[in-house]
Every structure is written in structure tokens, then in C-alpha cells.
């Protein structure tokens, strides 16, 4: 998939959305002071940190809305263009050029915001409501705003109490988030494809790696796509891409990711060498290919611990239905993950000015003229 506009500066190393539901060991959990009436950590978190969770949620909503102004580019592309125009003394000219685009940007932002937050909230509520169902102490989701990224967010974090969830309840809590998110992510992707078009590309602009699922769906809609053509992103399609990407990322079977929880409930401690092998492969890939888009994620996985702590009871049977569903859900990584999610532009904008396909917004053209 290719973003429709390429006014971004040459920023790289984009952080990826990430969600970690942490089950800390008893030793790792800060304990409340030993006085009468003291509450456990998670109980206090639910009560005292609700305001923080709400504030982060609202900040993430704003961040995602702004990122949607330029699908695939993020609000940073507009801010970067304005900053460079200011340095050249042409900010008023840029504002005049962009003024007709403002209604389109607001519409794009609204669509992208509604779609992405629907996927994220469904994902998080899948986890949270199952935690409530099994009476497992858990914080509200802490959404992470990230306005300088094309996505507008790095996902969310939930902290759950140690030693409460058993094998069965942990399985249900872990798997409910990805499945709930996909219930919305796939239809949103289909809406995006129905409104998208294929156009010629010239190897410039930010490009997004297509997982197998998107390649299959794009072929279903558009037939074989010529080598020098690509599907041009729109707000619906980019939101679907983000939803599929986040889901696949969280289903990687390592440590505290959803996939790590699911794999541990399926095969127990045998999940530990699998996690270590996957991390070793990820590091090798990054070093050999010089591709460090997942560097932040790998670092966080090392910090949170690739080994999964035991549940309250690892011997509770799952049943054949859960086992089959678990393996099928983990298999989504194969069709939803892309090793190289983002390819940044390399050609200077002045070489692109007359090569943009029809229908480009004026933002790119202004950037091209300023650079020329």
C-alpha cells in the first residue's frame, strides 16, 4: 500500500504500535505499606489511576485524529511542511495553498480516528471485560498517544494482577482482544478497498508493506496489480492496515504479548525456547537487513521478559475447542504480519514534482515547489 501524499520530511525509525498485558511475578510487584487497611496495588490502580487512563485515552483520540489528516503520512507531514515553509519565509503562501484542503483533511481525520479507535477500543475491551468476567484484577487500558508517528498511537498497556488467572481464564483474556479487534479491522479494510484505486508509482513516497491478507484482498478487488502500480491509501484502508498490523504484532508468541499468553496456555513452559528463538531471529533480521523498525518493540520485549510467568494453575484443561481456536488465532501472524512495514522516501522531492499521479493533494505540490 502507498500513501497518497508524500510531503513528509525524511524522518525514519518509526515506532510501532505495541500492547503488553503484563503479569508480574509476586516479587516484581511493589507492595503497599504494611499497615491496616492497605489496598493491593491493582485495587489502588483501578481507583486512583482512572483519571490518568481517561486523560491518556483523550490524548490518544486527538493524536489519532491529527494523524488521519494525511493517511499514511500522519500529522507530522503537515507540520514538517509548515516548518520548512516558515524557514523559507513562505508560510503564508503554504497556508493559502492548503486552505482548500482543510475540509478534506478534517474528513480524513474523522474517518481514520473513528475507524482506528473502534479497533483499538474493541481490542482492549475484549481483554478488560474477560478480566472482569473471571474476576482477575486489571487496570483500565492505558492508551499511548504518539502524534509524530503515521499511526498516531503506539497501542495500549494493561496491567493485570499476579497469581490470579489460571490457564483457562488467561487463554480467554488473551485471545479475546485480537479477535474483537479483527471483527472490526477486516470490515474496515474491505470498506477501504472498495473506495481505493490503483495508480502508477515511481518508487517515491512512504510505502507500507502488505501482509498476505491484504495482498489477497487487493487481488480480489483489483485483480493482478502491475509491478509499477500500487493501491493508493485512503483513511479507511490505512485504518484497516493499522488494525491488521497491530493484531498480528500482538499475536507474535513472545512473553507478554497476546500471542505469548496464548502459546503459554497451549504448550506451557515449552513456549520459552520458542520466544527466545523468535527474538534471536528478529535481532538477526534487523542486523543483516539493516531494518530497525521493530527495534523499540524488541527492546520492550527484552525489558518485560521473554519468559512467561506461570499462571495460578497451569493444569486447568482448555478443551479441544479452545486449543483449535488458539492455534488458528496464532496462525493469523502468518497472513497479517509484514517484516518491513514502512519504506521511507529516498528520492528528493524536486525529482517527483511532475511524476505524481492525478488526484494528489496540493500539500505535496507545495512541498515540491518549495524544495525546487
C-alpha positions as CSV (number, residue, x, y, z in Angstrom):
1,X,0.0,0.0,0.0
2,X,1.2,3.5,-0.8
3,X,0.3,6.8,0.9
4,X,-1.4,9.3,-1.4
5,X,0.8,12.2,-0.3
6,X,4.5,12.4,0.3
7,X,5.2,15.8,2.0
8,X,6.9,14.2,5.0
9,X,10.4,15.1,5.9
10,X,13.0,12.4,6.0
11,X,12.1,11.0,9.4
12,X,12.8,7.3,10.0
13,X,12.8,4.6,12.6
14,X,9.0,4.9,13.1
15,X,8.0,3.3,16.4
16,X,5.4,0.5,16.1
17,X,2.1,0.2,17.9
18,X,2.6,-2.2,20.8
19,X,0.4,-3.6,23.5
20,X,1.7,-5.6,26.5
21,X,-0.5,-7.0,29.1
22,X,1.9,-7.6,32.0
23,X,1.6,-10.4,34.5
24,X,4.3,-9.5,37.0
25,X,5.6,-12.1,39.4
26,X,4.9,-11.5,43.1
27,X,8.5,-10.4,43.7
28,X,8.2,-7.8,40.9
29,X,5.1,-6.1,42.2
30,X,5.6,-3.1,44.5
31,X,3.8,-3.9,47.7
32,X,1.6,-1.5,49.7
33,X,2.9,-0.3,53.1
34,X,2.2,-2.9,55.7
35,X,-0.5,-1.0,57.7
36,X,-4.1,-1.7,58.5
37,X,-6.4,-1.0,55.6
38,X,-3.7,-1.0,52.9
39,X,-5.0,-2.0,49.5
40,X,-3.3,-4.1,46.9
41,X,-1.5,-2.4,44.0
42,X,-4.1,-3.3,41.3
43,X,-7.0,-2.3,43.5
44,X,-5.5,1.1,44.1
45,X,-4.7,1.4,40.4
46,X,-8.3,0.9,39.4
47,X,-9.4,3.6,41.7
48,X,-6.6,6.1,41.7
49,X,-5.3,5.9,38.1
50,X,-8.7,6.1,36.4
51,X,-8.1,9.8,35.7
52,X,-4.7,9.0,34.1
53,X,-6.3,6.4,31.9
54,X,-9.0,8.8,30.8
55,X,-6.5,11.6,30.1
56,X,-4.3,9.2,28.0
57,X,-7.4,8.0,26.1
58,X,-8.4,11.6,25.2
59,X,-4.8,12.4,24.2
60,X,-4.7,9.3,22.0
61,X,-8.0,10.3,20.4
62,X,-6.6,13.7,19.5
63,X,-3.3,12.2,18.3
64,X,-5.1,9.7,16.1
65,X,-7.4,12.3,14.7
66,X,-4.5,14.6,13.7
67,X,-2.6,11.6,12.2
68,X,-5.6,10.9,10.0
69,X,-5.3,14.3,8.3
70,X,-2.7,12.7,5.9
71,X,-3.5,9.0,5.6
72,X,-0.2,7.1,5.7
73,X,1.8,10.2,6.4
74,X,0.4,11.5,9.7
75,X,0.1,15.0,11.0
76,X,3.9,15.2,11.1
77,X,3.9,15.6,7.3
78,X,1.8,18.7,7.5
79,X,3.8,20.1,10.5
80,X,7.0,19.4,8.7
81,X,5.8,21.2,5.5
82,X,4.8,24.2,7.6
83,X,8.1,24.3,9.5
84,X,10.1,24.2,6.3
85,X,7.9,26.8,4.7
86,X,8.4,29.0,7.8
87,X,12.2,28.7,7.5
88,X,12.0,29.7,3.8
89,X,9.7,32.6,4.7
90,X,6.8,31.1,2.7
91,X,4.4,30.0,5.5
92,X,1.6,32.4,4.4
93,X,1.9,31.0,0.9
94,X,1.6,27.5,2.2
95,X,-1.4,28.3,4.3
96,X,-3.2,29.8,1.4
97,X,-2.4,26.7,-0.7
98,X,-3.6,24.4,2.0
99,X,-6.8,26.2,2.8
100,X,-8.9,24.4,0.2
101,X,-7.6,21.1,1.6
102,X,-8.7,21.7,5.2
103,X,-12.2,20.2,4.8
104,X,-10.7,17.1,3.2
105,X,-8.1,16.8,6.0
106,X,-10.8,17.1,8.7
107,X,-12.9,14.5,7.0
108,X,-9.9,12.1,6.6
109,X,-9.0,12.7,10.3
110,X,-12.5,12.0,11.4
111,X,-12.8,8.7,9.4
112,X,-9.4,7.5,10.4
113,X,-10.0,8.4,14.1
114,X,-13.3,6.6,14.2
115,X,-12.0,3.5,12.5
116,X,-8.7,3.1,14.4
117,X,-10.2,3.9,17.8
118,X,-13.1,1.4,17.2
119,X,-10.5,-1.3,16.5
120,X,-8.3,-0.4,19.5
121,X,-11.2,0.0,21.9
122,X,-12.7,-3.3,20.8
123,X,-9.4,-5.0,21.3
124,X,-8.8,-3.5,24.8
125,X,-12.4,-4.1,25.9
126,X,-12.1,-7.7,24.8
127,X,-9.3,-8.1,27.4
128,X,-10.8,-6.0,30.1
129,X,-14.3,-7.5,30.0
130,X,-12.9,-11.0,30.1
131,X,-10.7,-10.0,33.1
132,X,-13.9,-8.7,34.9
133,X,-15.7,-11.9,33.9
134,X,-13.0,-14.0,35.6
135,X,-12.5,-11.6,38.5
136,X,-8.9,-11.0,37.5
137,X,-7.7,-7.6,38.9
138,X,-6.8,-5.4,35.9
139,X,-6.2,-1.8,35.3
140,X,-8.1,0.2,32.7
141,X,-6.3,0.3,29.4
142,X,-3.6,2.9,29.2
143,X,-3.7,4.2,25.6
144,X,-0.4,5.6,24.3
145,X,-0.6,8.7,22.1
146,X,2.2,9.1,19.6
147,X,1.4,12.1,17.4
148,X,4.7,12.2,15.5
149,X,4.1,8.7,14.0
150,X,1.9,8.0,11.0
151,X,-0.4,5.9,13.2
152,X,-1.0,8.5,16.0
153,X,-0.7,5.8,18.7
154,X,1.5,3.0,20.0
155,X,-1.4,1.0,21.2
156,X,-2.2,0.4,24.9
157,X,-1.0,-1.3,28.0
158,X,-3.0,-3.2,30.6
159,X,-1.5,-4.4,33.9
160,X,-3.1,-7.5,35.5
161,X,-2.7,-8.9,38.9
162,X,-0.2,-11.7,39.6
163,X,-1.2,-15.2,40.5
164,X,-5.0,-14.9,39.8
165,X,-5.6,-16.0,36.3
166,X,-5.4,-19.8,35.7
167,X,-4.6,-21.4,32.3
168,X,-8.2,-21.3,31.0
169,X,-9.0,-17.7,32.2
170,X,-5.7,-16.4,30.8
171,X,-6.4,-18.0,27.5
172,X,-9.8,-16.4,27.3
173,X,-8.5,-13.0,28.4
174,X,-5.6,-13.1,25.9
175,X,-7.4,-14.3,22.8
176,X,-10.5,-12.0,23.2
177,X,-8.6,-8.8,22.4
178,X,-7.2,-9.8,19.0
179,X,-10.5,-11.5,17.9
180,X,-12.6,-8.5,19.0
181,X,-10.2,-6.1,17.1
182,X,-10.4,-8.2,13.9
183,X,-14.2,-8.2,14.0
184,X,-13.8,-4.5,13.1
185,X,-10.4,-4.4,11.4
186,X,-11.4,-6.7,8.5
187,X,-14.7,-5.0,7.5
188,X,-12.9,-1.6,7.8
189,X,-10.2,-2.9,5.4
190,X,-12.9,-4.0,3.0
191,X,-14.6,-0.6,3.1
192,X,-11.2,1.0,2.4
193,X,-10.5,-1.3,-0.6
194,X,-13.9,-0.6,-2.0
195,X,-13.1,3.2,-2.0
196,X,-9.4,2.8,-3.1
197,X,-7.9,2.9,-6.6
198,X,-4.7,1.6,-8.2
199,X,-2.3,4.1,-9.7
200,X,1.2,4.2,-11.1
201,X,4.1,4.8,-8.7
202,X,7.6,5.9,-9.3
203,X,9.4,4.5,-6.2
204,X,8.9,7.7,-4.2
205,X,6.8,8.5,-1.1
206,X,6.3,6.4,2.0
207,X,5.2,2.8,1.2
208,X,3.7,0.3,3.6
209,X,4.4,-3.4,3.4
210,X,1.4,-5.5,2.5
211,X,0.8,-8.6,4.6
212,X,-0.5,-11.7,2.8
213,X,-4.1,-11.0,3.8
214,X,-4.1,-7.5,2.3
215,X,-2.4,-8.8,-0.9
216,X,-5.1,-11.4,-1.3
217,X,-7.9,-8.9,-0.6
218,X,-6.4,-6.4,-3.0
219,X,-6.1,-9.0,-5.7
220,X,-9.8,-9.9,-5.1
221,X,-10.8,-6.3,-5.6
222,X,-8.5,-5.2,-8.4
223,X,-7.1,-8.3,-10.0
224,X,-3.4,-8.6,-10.7
225,X,-1.6,-5.3,-9.9
226,X,1.2,-4.3,-12.3
227,X,4.6,-4.1,-10.9
228,X,4.9,-0.3,-11.2
229,X,1.4,0.2,-9.7
230,X,0.1,0.1,-6.2
231,X,-3.1,0.6,-4.2
232,X,-3.3,4.2,-3.0
233,X,-4.2,4.6,0.7
234,X,-7.4,6.3,2.0
235,X,-8.4,6.8,5.6
236,X,-10.5,3.6,5.8
237,X,-7.8,1.4,4.2
238,X,-5.0,2.8,6.3
239,X,-7.0,2.3,9.4
240,X,-7.6,-1.3,8.4
241,X,-3.9,-1.7,7.7
242,X,-3.1,-0.4,11.1
243,X,-5.7,-2.7,12.7
244,X,-4.3,-5.8,11.0
245,X,-0.8,-4.8,11.7
246,X,-1.4,-4.2,15.4
247,X,-3.2,-7.5,15.7
248,X,-0.6,-9.5,14.0
249,X,2.2,-7.8,16.0
250,X,0.5,-8.6,19.3
251,X,-0.1,-12.2,18.3
252,X,3.7,-12.9,18.0
253,X,4.2,-15.6,20.6
254,X,6.7,-13.9,22.8
255,X,6.5,-13.1,26.5
256,X,3.8,-10.6,27.5
257,X,2.2,-10.2,24.0
258,X,-1.2,-11.7,23.4
259,X,0.5,-14.4,21.4
260,X,2.9,-15.1,24.2
261,X,0.0,-15.6,26.6
262,X,-1.9,-17.8,24.1
263,X,1.1,-20.0,23.3
264,X,1.9,-20.5,27.0
265,X,-1.6,-21.7,27.7
266,X,-1.3,-24.1,24.8
267,X,2.2,-25.7,25.5
268,X,3.3,-24.4,28.9
269,X,7.0,-23.8,29.6
270,X,7.9,-25.1,26.1
271,X,6.8,-21.6,25.0
272,X,10.0,-20.2,26.5
273,X,12.5,-21.5,23.9
274,X,10.1,-20.5,21.1
275,X,10.1,-17.0,22.4
276,X,13.9,-16.9,22.7
277,X,14.3,-18.3,19.2
278,X,11.9,-15.7,17.7
279,X,13.8,-12.9,19.4
280,X,17.1,-14.2,18.1
281,X,15.6,-14.4,14.6
282,X,14.3,-10.8,14.9
283,X,17.7,-9.5,16.0
284,X,19.4,-11.4,13.2
285,X,17.0,-10.0,10.7
286,X,17.5,-6.4,11.9
287,X,21.3,-6.7,11.8
288,X,21.5,-8.5,8.4
289,X,18.9,-6.4,6.6
290,X,19.7,-3.1,8.4
291,X,15.9,-2.9,9.1
292,X,15.3,-1.5,12.6
293,X,11.6,-0.6,12.5
294,X,11.0,-3.2,15.2
295,X,13.9,-2.1,17.4
296,X,11.7,-0.4,20.0
297,X,9.4,-3.4,20.2
298,X,12.2,-5.9,20.6
299,X,13.8,-3.8,23.4
300,X,10.5,-3.6,25.2
301,X,10.1,-7.4,24.9
302,X,13.5,-7.9,26.4
303,X,12.7,-5.5,29.3
304,X,9.3,-7.0,30.0
305,X,10.9,-10.5,29.8
306,X,10.5,-13.1,27.0
307,X,9.8,-15.9,29.5
308,X,6.1,-16.1,30.5
309,X,5.4,-16.5,34.3
310,X,3.2,-19.4,35.4
311,X,-0.5,-19.0,35.9
312,X,-2.3,-19.7,39.1
313,X,-3.0,-23.2,37.8
314,X,-1.2,-24.4,34.6
315,X,-3.1,-27.7,34.6
316,X,-6.7,-26.5,34.1
317,X,-7.9,-28.2,30.8
318,X,-8.6,-25.9,27.9
319,X,-10.8,-28.3,25.8
320,X,-10.4,-29.1,22.2
321,X,-12.4,-26.0,21.0
322,X,-10.0,-23.6,22.7
323,X,-6.9,-25.4,21.6
324,X,-8.0,-25.3,17.9
325,X,-9.1,-21.7,18.2
326,X,-5.8,-20.8,19.9
327,X,-3.7,-22.3,17.1
328,X,-5.8,-20.7,14.4
329,X,-5.5,-17.3,16.0
330,X,-1.7,-17.6,16.3
331,X,-1.7,-18.6,12.6
332,X,-3.0,-15.1,11.8
333,X,0.6,-13.9,12.3
334,X,1.4,-15.6,9.0
335,X,-1.2,-13.7,7.0
336,X,-1.2,-10.4,9.0
337,X,2.5,-9.7,9.7
338,X,4.9,-7.9,7.4
339,X,8.7,-7.9,8.1
340,X,9.2,-4.5,6.6
341,X,6.2,-2.4,7.5
342,X,7.4,1.0,6.3
343,X,9.7,2.1,3.5
344,X,10.6,5.8,3.7
345,X,11.1,8.0,0.6
346,X,14.6,8.3,-0.8
347,X,14.3,10.5,-3.9
348,X,14.4,14.3,-3.5
349,X,11.0,15.9,-3.9
350,X,12.2,18.1,-6.8
351,X,12.5,15.0,-8.9
352,X,9.0,14.0,-8.1
353,X,7.1,17.1,-8.8
354,X,5.8,16.2,-12.3
355,X,5.6,12.5,-11.6
356,X,2.7,12.4,-9.1
357,X,-0.4,10.6,-10.2
358,X,-3.6,12.6,-10.8
359,X,-5.6,13.3,-7.7
360,X,-2.7,14.2,-5.4
361,X,-3.4,16.9,-2.8
362,X,-1.9,20.3,-3.0
363,X,0.2,19.6,0.1
364,X,2.6,17.6,-2.0
365,X,2.7,20.1,-4.8
366,X,3.5,22.9,-2.4
367,X,6.3,20.9,-0.8
368,X,7.7,20.2,-4.2
369,X,7.7,23.8,-5.3
370,X,9.3,24.9,-2.0
371,X,12.1,22.3,-2.5
372,X,12.6,23.3,-6.1
